[in-house]
Amino acid sequence: MTLDPEILALFAAAPPRPAMALDRGPGAAAAAAGLRMGNRPQGPLAFPGVTVSDVQVDGGGHAIPVRLYQPHGTGPFPTMLNFHGGGWVIGNLAMDDRRCARMAAEAGVLVASVDYRLAPEHPYPAAIEDGLAVLRWAGSGAGAFDADPQRLAISGSSSGGNIAAALALICRDRGGPALKFQLLNYPVTDSRLDFPSYGEFGQGPGVTAAMMAWFWDVYAGDNDRSDGRLSPLRATDVSGLPPTVITTAACDVLRDEAEAYGERLRQAGVPVILARYEGVPHGFLTLAIEVPQARAAVNLAIEHLKKTL
């Protein structure tokens, strides 16, 4: 499988990414900090059809930054939490700004994008705990933001898709908050790193096998990686989860594990849409939001948000 020429041109035009020092010891935090130098912080941007604001949610001893994309119109609005990618180590809210704004405006959904704590400073289960805190906040009405607590959804990309999938399992097992829908974009679902797509795309483009191994080490540490909260594909039971859309990139190390999770959900009786997009690499929804494959993936998400919420 080869990259779409339009995607190749975007890679060629992009500024060089800092080299990754994949330090698993005391230098891991410094390595992560160096990678985050490329994460240019920015405040809320203006988008048509939505009001964007930054709020903080109580995480039980620390504040969790959340960016809200509230559609114009009359609520109460269904609410979807979003978790950005970045290997649990890098990434920020700005990565998903345009996509979150578009989904909010066109699906009529209040999108709450969660700036969860990052590893290695805050390894597993810190990101999960932050997600649960924001879910509880959304399930109680999301403060004064005109949210409907009975219509909750969850979404995430890459490592954020891993967090979203884990939270869906936790919500099912703990009896709530009840989720109506989950959207997983090229999610990390298994820690074993041995699917055929790792052989095909272990050197990239985008995320490499070595990067994924490092991400896993600094996030999961010595925890049992077969636990469904770390590897959703290996959860004992995946029945009873909400209707799910899983998007995958054809040229991605994570392609096969994401699709395997979709098939496992389907076999357990969960309504699933599996959509593979040809010619694109991991992260295409952030890297190349305007290419036809990305537009099609966002259109699919909007369609099913409207249908389920």
Secondary structure as GFF3:
##gff-version 3
##sequence-region A 1 309
A	DSSP	alpha_helix	5	13	.	.	.	ID=ss1
A	DSSP	alpha_helix	28	36	.	.	.	ID=ss2
A	DSSP	beta_strand	50	58	.	.	.	ID=ss3
A	DSSP	beta_strand	63	71	.	.	.	ID=ss4
A	DSSP	beta_strand	77	83	.	.	.	ID=ss5
A	DSSP	three_ten_helix	93	96	.	.	.	ID=ss6
A	DSSP	alpha_helix	97	107	.	.	.	ID=ss7
A	DSSP	beta_strand	110	114	.	.	.	ID=ss8
A	DSSP	alpha_helix	126	139	.	.	.	ID=ss9
A	DSSP	beta_strand	147	157	.	.	.	ID=ss10
A	DSSP	alpha_helix	159	174	.	.	.	ID=ss11
A	DSSP	beta_strand	181	185	.	.	.	ID=ss12
A	DSSP	alpha_helix	196	201	.	.	.	ID=ss13
A	DSSP	alpha_helix	209	220	.	.	.	ID=ss14
A	DSSP	three_ten_helix	232	234	.	.	.	ID=ss15
A	DSSP	beta_strand	244	251	.	.	.	ID=ss16
A	DSSP	alpha_helix	255	267	.	.	.	ID=ss17
A	DSSP	beta_strand	272	281	.	.	.	ID=ss18
A	DSSP	alpha_helix	284	287	.	.	.	ID=ss19
A	DSSP	alpha_helix	292	308	.	.	.	ID=ss20
###
